Amino acid sequence: MSLSRRTTRVVAVVAAAVVALAIAGLGLAGNFLVDFALNPRAEVSMARSMASGEAEVSADYAGAPKRDAAYAEEAASWFEAEGRSVSHRAEDGTVLLGWELAGAEGGAYDDGHTWAVVCHGYAGEPADMAKYAYHFAQMGMDVLAPAARGHERNADTGLIQMGWGDAQDLLGWVDDIVARDPEARVMLFGTSMGGAEVMMASGMDGLSENVRLIVEDCGYTSVWDEFELQLGEVFGLPSFPILNVADAACLMRAGYTFEAASSVESLRRASVPMLFIHGDEDDFVPFSMLDECYEACASEHKERLVVPGAGHALSASTDPELYWGTVDDFVAEHLG
């Protein structure tokens, strides 16, 4: 073999090794990102960081002024005292847990048939939705507060679904209500990841006709868009190629892709009346996503509410009168 041919072969082997190492490195990076974002049991986890208050969004939330603090405290005590454990067997056989709370007697919707299903955010739990659940219960609605997969008592059900798999589960939770009461009138309500969850459910096949309206607060356009933003904010990295590799890892490990988990695409098939809410100081789920979601929504009846000065998931705390006045008017118009 000539020296040139030998050299060529060595170069080819080295190049192949470099490519293999690069692919392996990307695979490790992709799996790290999936663990960081979706595995609350991972040693380094965004969910764990947010739950402990170490993440910037948690610190910002804790330090923001809240005009409904006394009401939220009262609601938290009510939730803890009145919550009753309920379960749902999902299509894949997984038993999921949540909480059910009875509506107050004498409220405007105290007819035994009206339900509010409230969905919590990323790294949260149903109790985080106490003030929303309390408000609807005081209006006479019965309330269901499911825990998302990978959260609270469902922590051992797999990786976090970012609203996508949760939306499929949500359809099942609603079907359970309708099986008990075929005359049920149901409102879906969610904040942040829960907001994305109810938007994703809005256009899914199998959404019960008993769902009369949907209210979403600061949900994102898609999991890809939100992770692309956070990849830049947290790690200072571009989306390509790490997010693409993580997307493939997510499909193998969690059963969905970041791009498929899209609120916008589901909203294009929506027909239920929908109210979209966002604070104009939100930089965790950017305020610009409000218009993208609203414009994509195919529902004949839709409204949007901008809360000036509100950060992420702080609209109800920043201006309770504007927030609840708008929500209650929308509910009255479309729930009866």
Sequence and secondary structure as in RCSB ss.txt:
>XXXX:A:sequence
MSLSRRTTRVVAVVAAAVVALAIAGLGLAGNFLVDFALNPRAEVSMARSMASGEAEVSADYAGAPKRDAAYAEEA
ASWFEAEGRSVSHRAEDGTVLLGWELAGAEGGAYDDGHTWAVVCHGYAGEPADMAKYAYHFAQMGMDVLAPAARG
HERNADTGLIQMGWGDAQDLLGWVDDIVARDPEARVMLFGTSMGGAEVMMASGMDGLSENVRLIVEDCGYTSVWD
EFELQLGEVFGLPSFPILNVADAACLMRAGYTFEAASSVESLRRASVPMLFIHGDEDDFVPFSMLDECYEACASE
HKERLVVPGAGHALSASTDPELYWGTVDDFVAEHLG
>XXXX:A:secstr
  HHHHHHHHHHHHHHHHHHHHHHHHHHHHHHHHHHHH TTSSS HHHHHHHT SHHHHHHHHS  TTHHHHHHH
HHHHHHH EEEEEE TTS EEEEEEE   TTSTT SS EEEEEE  TT  GGGGHHHHHHHHHTT EEEEE  TT
SGGGTTS S  TTHHHHHHHHHHHHHHHHH TT EEEEEEETHHHHHHHHHHT TT  TTEEEEEEES  SBHHH
HHHHHIIIII   STTHHHHHHHHHHHHHS  TTTSBHHHHHTT  S EEEEEETT TTTTTHHHHHHHHH   S
SEEEEEETT  TT HHHH HHHHHHHHHHHHHHHH 
